[in-house]
Amino acid sequence: MPSPDDLVPSLRFALKHLYDPVALRQSPLIPRLGLSASAEPVSQLRQTLVRAIRALQPEAGVPADTQIWRVYEILLYRYVQRSSQLEVADQLGVSVRHLGRLEGQALQVLAEGLQQHVRSPADDGAETPGPDEPTAFGDELAWLAEADAGEAVHLEPILSCVLKLVEPMAGQHGVTVDLSVPSDLLPLAVHPVALRQILLSLLGAAIRQAPGQAVRVDARALEWQVAVCVRAPRADSARSAESDEAIAASLEMASRLADTCGGGVTVHVQGDALAVTATLPASEQTPVLVIDDNANTLRLLQRYASNTRYRIMPATTLAEGLILTRETTPRAIVLDVMMPEIDGWEVLGRLRQHPLTSHIPVVVCTILVEEDLALSLGAAGFLRKPVSREAFLEALDRAYLAERASR
C-alpha cells in the first residue's frame, strides 16, 4: 500500500487540472482509486476529489483561526473555486511563499484522507517515488520567481544539451527522439536553469509514456511566445503504477516551472498519444512600467500579464520607474495615484513633462473615481481598482496601439 507521501504529486496534478477533462484523464489516480471501470472515470475522479475536500470542513463551533480550517480553506479556494495563490494568500493574510508551504501541508492531509480508498499496485505493493517527484515547490522555486532571467535564451542550444542528457534514459527504454525546431525562433525570456528542467521533465514524461516508440519534439513561434510540443504515442504494453506516477510528477514539475516563468503547460490526449505543449514567453515582449507602492498589486498585475505580449516592470517609486525607463524604454506606464508617501497626481504631471516619458501613454489605476481629472491631466486611460484581468489587458492594448500610432 503506497503512503500518503507517494500520492501527493499525482494529487497535486489532478487538482490543478480538476476542470480539464483531457488532462485529468491522464491521472494515475483513476486506476489507483478503482475508477477505471466507471462509465465516466474523469467525472468520478473529480467528484471524489471534491467530496474529499468538502469532507475536511470543520464542524460548527471550531474556531476559524485553527489549522484545520486553514487546510480546508486552502484546498477549497485554490482547487475547487480556482482562486489564484495571490488571492488566497491575501484572504488568509499570509505571503505567497508561505502559502506554498501551506498548500503542501494541505495536500498531505487530503492524501491521508484518500489513503483508505487507494488500491495497491499489481506487483509487490510497494512504490518508489519517481526521480522527478516534486516536493516543497513553494520553497524550492521561490528563488526562481524572484530571479532575473538575464540575457535572452535561445531554445536550440539548450534543447541540444537536454537531448544529450536524456540519451541514456531513452536508450534504456528503446525510445528515439525526432526533433524539428526552426532556427529563427525568438529568444526566450526564461531563466536557462528553468528552461533546461522544463525540457528535461517533458522529455522524461514522454520517454516513460512511449517505451520502444518514437517521441517527437517540435517548436513554433507565436506572436509573443514560443510553443514547444512533445508528442509521445502510448506503448502497447501496460505501464506500471510507478511509471504513471513518475509521468504525472514530471508533467507537474514542468507545469510549475513554466508557470513561475510566465508561461504554461497544457496536456492533450489524442487517442492513445500524449501531447504536451510548453508555452514560454519570448524576450521580445512589450515592456510596461507599473508604478505602485503595493507589492501585492504589482504581483497581481504581473500575473494578469502572464502569457500575453506584455512584460510588467514593477516600480514602487518614481525614481525607480525612471531608472527602468532609461534601461528598457516601456511602451506604456500604469500609475497608482493613491500612494501614502507620494503624490500620484504630481507623478502623473512629471511623467507627462519628463523627456524620458512624455511620449509614453500613462494609464491611471486607482481606487479613486477621478477619471475626468486623470484624463484632463494627460492620462491615456483610467482603471478603477479592483481591476479585472480583462480590463487591465484591454487598457494596455489601447495604450499600446496609441503608442504605435504616435511614432
Protein Blocks (a to p, Z undefined) as FASTA:
>chain_A
ZZfklmmmmmmmmmmmmmmmklmmmpmklmmnopmmpmblmlmmmmmmmmmmmmmpcceh
iafkbmklmmmmmmmmmmmnopafklmmmmnopafklmmmmmmmmmmmmmmmmmmmpccd
fklopacddfklcehkllmmmmmmmpcebjaddfklmmmmmmmmmmmmmmmnopacdddd
dfkbccddddfklmmmmmmmmmmmmmmmmgoiacdddddddfkbccddddddddfbdcdf
klmmmmmmmmmmmmmmmmmnopacddddehjaccdddddddfkbccdddddfbfklmmmm
mmmmgoiabdcdddfbfklmmmmmmmnopabdcddfbdfkbcfklmmmmmmmpmklmmpc
cddddfbfclmlmmmnopabdcdddddfklmmmmmmmmmmmmmmmZZ
